[in-house]
Amino acid sequence: MKLLNCPLNGPRNIAEFTYGGELRPMPDPAATDAQQWAEHLFFPDNGAGIVTEWWCHTATAYWFLAQRNTLTDEVIRTFPPSEVFKQGRKLAGKDGGEKS
């Protein structure tokens, strides 16, 4: 049985998790056209070596990040998103005002 260490729930069977894709910087919404958005969403880098990925513990809906070596499938570490995202991103609402 393969285990993955959830930062919230501890080591759990890998079957309890859902892969969410590579962590990649989001393009600027104001300066990105439809083609660039499609490439960002549907064409991951898929690089060989150490990558940072989104994972979700399905039972608790807890999203976290994992550094994993794609060549050996070794999980180097798992950590909460707060290590990368220090503050929320403000998005424009339908009325043009900002939302948190």
SULSULPE-V177353 format. One record per residue. RES is the residue in three letters. PHI is phi in radians with two decimals (NA if undefined). OMEGA is omega in whole degrees, -180 to 180 (none if undefined). NEAR is the number of other ideal C-beta (glycine too) atoms within 10 Angstrom. Layout:
{{RES;PHI;OMEGA;NEAR} {RES;PHI;OMEGA;NEAR}}
//
This chain:
{{MET;NA;178;5} {LYS;-1.60;-180;9} {LEU;-1.94;173;12} {LEU;-2.21;-177;18} {ASN;-1.52;176;14} {CYS;-1.42;180;21} {PRO;-1.07;-179;18} {LEU;-1.62;-170;12} {ASN;-1.96;-180;13} {GLY;1.44;-177;9} {PRO;-1.12;-179;9} {ARG;-2.41;175;17} {ASN;-1.05;-177;10} {ILE;-1.01;179;12} {ALA;-1.14;-180;9} {GLU;-1.47;-174;15} {PHE;-2.06;174;19} {THR;-2.13;179;11} {TYR;-1.32;-178;12} {GLY;-1.97;178;14} {GLY;1.74;-180;12} {GLU;-1.23;171;15} {LEU;-1.33;179;15} {ARG;-2.38;178;12} {PRO;-1.12;179;6} {MET;-1.38;176;9} {PRO;-1.13;177;14} {ASP;-1.18;-177;8} {PRO;-1.02;-177;10} {ALA;-1.34;-174;6} {ALA;-2.06;-176;7} {THR;-1.97;178;14} {ASP;-1.56;-176;8} {ALA;-1.05;179;7} {GLN;-1.09;179;8} {GLN;-1.14;177;12} {TRP;-1.12;180;13} {ALA;-1.06;178;11} {GLU;-1.12;179;12} {HIS;-1.11;-176;14} {LEU;-1.34;-168;10} {PHE;-1.95;-180;7} {PHE;-2.18;179;8} {PRO;-1.17;180;13} {ASP;-1.14;177;7} {ASN;0.94;-179;9} {GLY;-1.37;176;9} {ALA;-1.55;180;8} {GLY;2.07;-176;9} {ILE;-1.48;178;13} {VAL;-2.27;174;18} {THR;-1.83;-173;15} {GLU;-2.26;172;18} {TRP;-1.47;173;16} {TRP;-2.37;178;22} {CYS;-2.18;170;16} {HIS;-1.38;-169;19} {THR;-1.04;-176;12} {ALA;-1.11;-179;11} {THR;-1.96;-178;12} {ALA;1.02;180;8} {TYR;-1.63;178;16} {TRP;-1.60;179;14} {PHE;-2.59;-179;23} {LEU;-1.97;177;21} {ALA;-2.35;170;22} {GLN;-1.66;-175;15} {ARG;-2.38;174;22} {ASN;-1.52;-177;13} {THR;-1.27;178;14} {LEU;-1.38;-177;9} {THR;-1.91;-176;10} {ASP;1.13;178;8} {GLU;-1.42;174;10} {VAL;-1.53;-176;17} {ILE;-1.37;177;11} {ARG;-2.85;172;12} {THR;-2.13;-177;18} {PHE;-2.78;180;14} {PRO;-1.24;179;14} {PRO;-1.05;-179;13} {SER;-1.08;175;11} {GLU;-1.21;-179;11} {VAL;-1.79;-176;10} {PHE;-1.81;-176;11} {LYS;-1.33;178;6} {GLN;-2.56;-180;7} {GLY;-1.21;178;8} {ARG;-1.73;179;9} {LYS;-1.52;179;10} {LEU;-2.04;179;9} {ALA;-1.30;177;11} {GLY;-1.45;-179;9} {LYS;-1.06;-179;6} {ASP;-1.51;179;6} {GLY;1.62;179;6} {GLY;-1.39;-178;8} {GLU;-1.53;174;8} {LYS;-2.14;178;11} {SER;-1.55;none;7}}
//
